[in-house]
């Protein structure tokens, strides 16, 4: 550990670099504790208790750095800009985005490679990452159905309409033709996305409902023949082994086990929450496709045409693709930058292909 002399086992004063590093760690621990306290204030029940416990753990880590600093603790410093922004967002919104960002922050903890941090602190940070991952996953489950439709709809609108407009514009078509094509592409794509998403989600929910236990199955349990134990067949059909099914059915029939529906599987209600509703997915998909598809049309609506209009449309779509990619990266716990540039490369790649085809089969840019 820094500040210890190996020759005489006496403690030497910490270096200026040590003090700066410890103060930075202290400030970050205090800021992270504030994030968890702010999140806890907007939660209830079990989630609130978990977040409060995380804040308490960060407080213990802060005490470690205070003890090391001693008289050098100085005035309280501000945490990193990233952590302070997260604390403000947690206080105002308390959203899954904050949890996803905190998950990445916990995973990047430097304590495992710092001799001045204890092994227990390094282990705490690693486990904190898994705890926050679990909390973030709850939020992702609540968002996944509608959010998936929204993100896919926006990206499809951005890429497909940019590709359509660039291809037609590169062929030398008049601005009014390009504009008409863009509006037609917006409406056709949004309607198609909305209808397709409704059918997809509705079908998925119907499949889940078909897998749910019959509502009258619970009432029949009390009248079953204990010796024949037909209930065990239900559990076996749901995936349990013969021994497990027999034992669990015996518990239910004897009144020892929890008298739940004979499913042997995850409650279907949780799956429905993850899938979302057909109407919400359809409306979300329609609106977000339209909001994405209108962006490449804007330069032509403002009277621009030819290469200048294509350049402006490409720039606007590029910014939007970077934004949607970063949001997906944050929610998935991955690198926002990497996801953003991957999204940008895919979108511009598709646009480049149609632009080339427009030049090949048309008369050249207007």
C-alpha positions as CSV (number, residue, x, y, z in Angstrom):
1,X,0.0,0.0,0.0
2,X,1.2,3.5,-0.7
3,X,2.8,5.3,2.1
4,X,4.4,2.2,3.7
5,X,8.1,1.7,3.9
6,X,9.3,-1.9,3.4
7,X,12.6,-1.3,5.1
8,X,11.5,-0.3,8.6
9,X,7.7,-1.1,8.4
10,X,6.9,2.5,9.3
11,X,4.2,4.5,7.6
12,X,5.5,7.3,5.4
13,X,3.4,10.3,4.4
14,X,1.4,9.8,1.2
15,X,2.7,11.4,-1.9
16,X,0.9,14.3,-3.6
17,X,-0.2,11.9,-6.3
18,X,-1.7,9.5,-3.7
19,X,-3.6,12.4,-2.1
20,X,-5.0,13.5,-5.4
21,X,-6.1,10.0,-6.3
22,X,-7.7,9.3,-2.9
23,X,-9.5,12.6,-3.0
24,X,-10.9,11.8,-6.4
25,X,-12.0,8.4,-5.2
26,X,-13.7,10.0,-2.2
27,X,-15.5,12.5,-4.4
28,X,-16.7,9.8,-6.7
29,X,-17.9,7.6,-3.9
30,X,-19.9,10.4,-2.4
31,X,-21.4,11.3,-5.8
32,X,-22.3,7.6,-6.5
33,X,-23.9,7.4,-3.1
34,X,-26.0,10.5,-4.1
35,X,-27.1,8.8,-7.3
36,X,-28.3,5.8,-5.4
37,X,-30.1,7.9,-2.7
38,X,-31.8,10.0,-5.4
39,X,-32.9,6.8,-7.2
40,X,-34.1,5.3,-4.0
41,X,-36.2,8.4,-3.2
42,X,-38.2,7.8,-6.5
43,X,-38.7,4.0,-5.8
44,X,-40.7,2.0,-3.3
45,X,-40.6,-1.4,-1.7
46,X,-37.8,-3.8,-2.5
47,X,-36.1,-1.6,-5.1
48,X,-35.9,1.3,-2.7
49,X,-34.3,-0.9,0.0
50,X,-31.8,-2.2,-2.5
51,X,-30.8,1.2,-3.7
52,X,-30.5,2.5,-0.1
53,X,-28.2,-0.4,0.7
54,X,-26.0,0.5,-2.3
55,X,-25.8,4.1,-1.1
56,X,-24.8,2.9,2.3
57,X,-22.0,0.7,0.8
58,X,-20.7,3.6,-1.2
59,X,-20.6,5.5,2.1
60,X,-18.4,2.8,3.7
61,X,-16.0,3.1,0.8
62,X,-15.9,6.9,1.2
63,X,-15.0,6.3,4.9
64,X,-12.0,4.2,3.8
65,X,-10.6,7.1,1.8
66,X,-11.3,9.6,4.6
67,X,-9.3,7.4,7.0
68,X,-6.4,7.2,4.5
69,X,-6.4,10.9,3.9
70,X,-6.5,11.9,7.5
71,X,-5.6,15.5,7.8
72,X,-5.2,15.7,4.0
73,X,-8.9,15.1,3.4
74,X,-9.3,18.8,2.6
75,X,-12.5,20.5,1.4
76,X,-15.1,18.2,-0.2
77,X,-14.5,17.9,-3.9
78,X,-17.0,17.4,-6.7
79,X,-17.2,14.0,-8.3
80,X,-16.6,13.4,-12.0
81,X,-18.9,15.3,-14.4
82,X,-20.4,12.0,-15.5
83,X,-21.4,11.0,-11.9
84,X,-22.7,14.4,-11.1
85,X,-24.9,14.4,-14.2
86,X,-26.2,11.0,-13.3
87,X,-27.0,12.2,-9.8
88,X,-29.0,15.1,-11.3
89,X,-30.8,12.8,-13.7
90,X,-31.6,10.3,-10.9
91,X,-33.1,13.1,-8.8
92,X,-35.2,14.4,-11.6
93,X,-36.2,11.3,-13.5
94,X,-35.0,8.1,-11.8
95,X,-35.1,6.3,-15.1
96,X,-33.7,3.0,-16.4
97,X,-31.1,5.1,-18.4
98,X,-29.5,6.2,-15.1
99,X,-29.3,2.6,-13.9
100,X,-27.8,1.4,-17.2
101,X,-25.1,4.1,-17.0
102,X,-24.4,3.3,-13.3
103,X,-24.0,-0.4,-14.3
104,X,-21.2,0.6,-16.7
105,X,-19.7,2.9,-14.0
106,X,-19.6,0.0,-11.5
107,X,-18.1,-2.3,-14.0
108,X,-15.2,0.1,-14.7
109,X,-14.2,0.5,-11.0
110,X,-10.4,0.9,-10.7
111,X,-10.3,-0.7,-7.2
112,X,-9.2,-4.2,-8.4
113,X,-5.9,-2.7,-9.7
114,X,-5.3,-0.2,-6.9
115,X,-3.3,-1.4,-3.9
116,X,-4.8,1.3,-1.7
117,X,-8.3,-0.1,-2.1
118,X,-9.1,-3.3,-0.1
119,X,-10.1,-6.6,-1.8
120,X,-13.5,-6.2,-0.1
121,X,-14.1,-2.9,-1.8
122,X,-13.1,-4.3,-5.2
123,X,-15.5,-7.2,-4.6
124,X,-18.2,-4.8,-3.5
125,X,-17.9,-2.8,-6.7
126,X,-18.1,-6.0,-8.9
127,X,-21.2,-7.1,-7.0
128,X,-22.7,-3.7,-7.2
129,X,-22.5,-3.9,-11.0
130,X,-24.5,-7.1,-10.9
131,X,-27.1,-5.6,-8.5
132,X,-27.5,-2.6,-10.7
133,X,-27.7,-4.8,-13.8
134,X,-30.6,-6.7,-12.2
135,X,-32.4,-3.5,-11.4
136,X,-31.8,-2.1,-14.8
137,X,-33.1,-5.3,-16.3
138,X,-36.4,-4.8,-14.6
139,X,-36.7,-1.5,-16.3
140,X,-35.7,-2.9,-19.6
141,X,-38.4,-5.6,-19.3
142,X,-41.0,-2.8,-18.8
143,X,-39.7,-0.9,-21.8
144,X,-38.7,-3.7,-24.1
145,X,-42.0,-4.1,-26.1
146,X,-42.8,-0.5,-26.9
147,X,-39.2,0.7,-26.9
148,X,-38.2,-2.0,-29.4
149,X,-40.9,-0.9,-31.8
150,X,-40.0,2.8,-31.3
151,X,-36.2,2.3,-31.9
152,X,-36.7,0.0,-34.9
153,X,-39.4,2.3,-36.3
154,X,-37.2,5.4,-36.1
155,X,-34.2,3.7,-37.6
156,X,-36.2,2.2,-40.4
157,X,-37.7,5.6,-41.2
158,X,-34.3,7.3,-41.2
159,X,-32.5,4.8,-43.3
160,X,-35.2,3.8,-45.7
161,X,-36.4,7.3,-46.6
162,X,-32.9,8.6,-46.8
163,X,-32.0,5.8,-49.2
164,X,-35.2,6.4,-51.2
165,X,-34.7,10.2,-51.5
166,X,-31.0,10.0,-52.2
167,X,-31.5,7.4,-54.9
168,X,-34.2,9.4,-56.6
169,X,-32.4,12.7,-56.3
170,X,-29.2,11.2,-57.7
171,X,-31.1,10.1,-60.8
172,X,-31.7,13.7,-61.6
173,X,-35.4,13.8,-60.8
174,X,-37.1,17.2,-60.1
175,X,-37.3,18.4,-56.5
176,X,-41.1,18.0,-56.5
177,X,-40.7,14.4,-57.6
178,X,-38.2,13.8,-54.8
179,X,-40.4,15.5,-52.2
180,X,-43.5,13.5,-53.3
181,X,-41.5,10.3,-53.2
182,X,-40.3,11.1,-49.7
183,X,-43.7,11.9,-48.4
184,X,-45.1,8.7,-50.0
185,X,-42.3,6.7,-48.6
186,X,-43.0,8.2,-45.1
187,X,-46.7,7.3,-45.2
188,X,-46.4,3.9,-46.8
189,X,-43.6,2.9,-44.4
190,X,-45.2,4.2,-41.3
191,X,-48.5,2.4,-42.1
192,X,-46.7,-0.8,-43.0
193,X,-44.6,-0.7,-39.8
194,X,-47.6,0.1,-37.6
195,X,-49.7,-2.7,-39.1
196,X,-46.8,-5.2,-39.0
197,X,-45.9,-4.4,-35.4
198,X,-49.5,-4.8,-34.3
199,X,-49.9,-8.2,-36.0
200,X,-46.5,-9.3,-34.6
201,X,-47.1,-8.3,-31.0
202,X,-50.7,-9.4,-31.0
203,X,-49.8,-12.8,-32.3
204,X,-47.0,-13.1,-29.7
205,X,-49.5,-12.3,-26.9
206,X,-52.0,-14.8,-28.3
207,X,-49.3,-17.5,-28.2
208,X,-48.5,-16.6,-24.6
209,X,-52.2,-16.8,-23.7
210,X,-52.5,-20.2,-25.3
211,X,-49.6,-21.4,-23.1
212,X,-51.2,-20.1,-19.9
213,X,-53.0,-22.5,-17.6
214,X,-56.8,-22.8,-17.9
215,X,-58.5,-20.6,-15.3
216,X,-60.6,-23.5,-14.0
217,X,-57.6,-25.8,-13.5
218,X,-57.0,-24.5,-10.0
219,X,-60.5,-25.4,-8.9
220,X,-60.1,-29.0,-10.1
221,X,-57.0,-29.7,-7.9
222,X,-59.0,-30.3,-4.7
223,X,-61.1,-33.1,-6.4
224,X,-58.2,-35.1,-7.8
225,X,-57.5,-38.7,-6.9
226,X,-54.6,-38.5,-4.5
227,X,-53.4,-42.0,-5.4
228,X,-53.6,-41.6,-9.1
229,X,-52.0,-38.1,-8.8
230,X,-53.0,-36.8,-12.2
231,X,-51.5,-33.4,-11.3
232,X,-48.0,-34.8,-11.7
233,X,-48.7,-35.3,-15.4
234,X,-49.4,-31.6,-15.7
235,X,-46.0,-30.7,-14.1
236,X,-44.2,-33.3,-16.3
237,X,-45.9,-31.8,-19.4
238,X,-44.5,-28.4,-18.3
239,X,-40.9,-29.6,-18.2
240,X,-40.4,-31.1,-14.7
241,X,-38.7,-34.5,-14.3
242,X,-40.9,-37.3,-13.1
243,X,-39.6,-37.3,-9.6
244,X,-39.9,-33.5,-9.3
245,X,-43.4,-33.5,-10.7
246,X,-44.5,-36.2,-8.3
247,X,-43.0,-34.5,-5.3
248,X,-44.5,-31.1,-6.1
249,X,-47.9,-32.5,-7.0
250,X,-47.9,-34.4,-3.6
251,X,-47.1,-31.1,-1.8
252,X,-49.9,-29.3,-3.6
253,X,-52.5,-32.0,-2.9
254,X,-51.5,-32.3,0.8
255,X,-51.8,-28.5,1.2
256,X,-48.1,-28.1,2.1
257,X,-47.0,-26.3,-1.0
258,X,-48.2,-23.1,-2.4
259,X,-51.5,-23.7,-4.1
260,X,-50.6,-22.0,-7.4
261,X,-51.9,-22.7,-10.9
262,X,-50.5,-26.0,-12.3
263,X,-48.0,-24.4,-14.7
264,X,-44.4,-25.2,-13.6
265,X,-43.3,-22.2,-15.6
266,X,-42.8,-18.4,-15.4
267,X,-46.0,-16.4,-14.9
268,X,-47.4,-15.4,-18.2
269,X,-48.1,-11.9,-17.0
270,X,-44.4,-11.2,-16.8
271,X,-44.0,-12.3,-20.4
272,X,-46.9,-10.0,-21.5
273,X,-45.2,-7.1,-19.8
274,X,-42.0,-7.8,-21.8
275,X,-43.9,-8.1,-25.1
276,X,-46.1,-5.0,-24.7
277,X,-49.5,-4.5,-26.2
278,X,-50.3,-4.6,-29.9
279,X,-51.8,-1.2,-30.0
280,X,-49.1,0.6,-28.1
281,X,-46.4,-1.1,-30.3
282,X,-48.3,-0.2,-33.5
283,X,-48.8,3.4,-32.5
284,X,-45.2,3.7,-31.3
285,X,-43.8,2.1,-34.4
286,X,-46.0,4.4,-36.7
287,X,-45.0,7.6,-34.9
288,X,-41.4,6.9,-34.6
289,X,-41.1,5.7,-38.2
290,X,-42.7,8.9,-39.4
291,X,-40.5,11.0,-37.1
292,X,-37.5,9.3,-38.6
293,X,-38.7,9.4,-42.2
294,X,-39.5,13.1,-42.1
295,X,-35.9,14.1,-41.3
296,X,-34.4,13.4,-44.8
297,X,-37.4,15.2,-46.4
298,X,-36.8,18.5,-44.5
299,X,-34.2,20.0,-46.9
300,X,-36.5,19.4,-49.9
301,X,-39.4,20.9,-48.0
302,X,-37.3,24.0,-47.4
303,X,-36.7,24.4,-51.2
304,X,-33.2,22.8,-51.4
305,X,-32.4,20.3,-54.2
306,X,-29.5,18.4,-55.7
307,X,-26.2,17.7,-53.9
308,X,-26.8,20.5,-51.2
309,X,-30.1,18.9,-50.2
310,X,-28.5,15.4,-50.2
311,X,-25.7,16.7,-48.0
312,X,-28.0,18.3,-45.5
313,X,-30.3,15.3,-45.4
314,X,-27.3,13.0,-44.8
315,X,-26.0,15.2,-42.0
316,X,-29.4,15.4,-40.2
317,X,-29.9,11.6,-40.5
318,X,-26.4,11.0,-39.4
319,X,-27.0,13.0,-36.2
320,X,-30.3,11.1,-35.6
321,X,-28.6,7.7,-36.2
322,X,-25.9,8.5,-33.7
323,X,-28.5,9.5,-31.1
324,X,-30.6,6.3,-31.5
325,X,-27.5,4.1,-31.5
326,X,-26.2,5.7,-28.3
327,X,-29.6,5.3,-26.6
328,X,-29.6,1.6,-27.5
329,X,-26.1,1.2,-26.2
330,X,-26.9,2.9,-22.9
331,X,-30.0,0.7,-22.3
332,X,-28.1,-2.5,-23.3
333,X,-25.3,-1.7,-20.9
334,X,-22.8,-1.6,-23.9
335,X,-20.6,1.2,-25.2
336,X,-22.9,4.1,-26.4
337,X,-20.2,5.3,-28.8
338,X,-19.6,2.0,-30.5
339,X,-23.4,1.4,-30.9
340,X,-23.8,4.9,-32.3
341,X,-21.1,4.6,-35.0
342,X,-22.3,1.1,-35.9
343,X,-25.8,2.6,-36.5
344,X,-24.3,5.4,-38.5
345,X,-22.2,3.0,-40.7
346,X,-25.2,0.8,-41.5
347,X,-27.4,3.7,-42.4
348,X,-24.9,5.5,-44.6
349,X,-23.9,2.2,-46.2
350,X,-27.5,1.6,-47.3
351,X,-27.8,5.3,-48.5
352,X,-24.6,5.0,-50.5
353,X,-25.8,1.9,-52.4
354,X,-29.0,3.6,-53.5
355,X,-27.1,6.8,-54.4
356,X,-24.9,4.7,-56.6
357,X,-27.8,3.1,-58.2
358,X,-29.5,6.4,-58.8
359,X,-26.3,7.7,-60.6
360,X,-26.1,4.5,-62.6
361,X,-29.6,4.4,-63.9
362,X,-30.5,8.1,-63.9
363,X,-29.2,11.1,-65.6
364,X,-27.0,12.3,-62.8
365,X,-27.6,14.7,-59.9
366,X,-30.0,17.5,-60.5
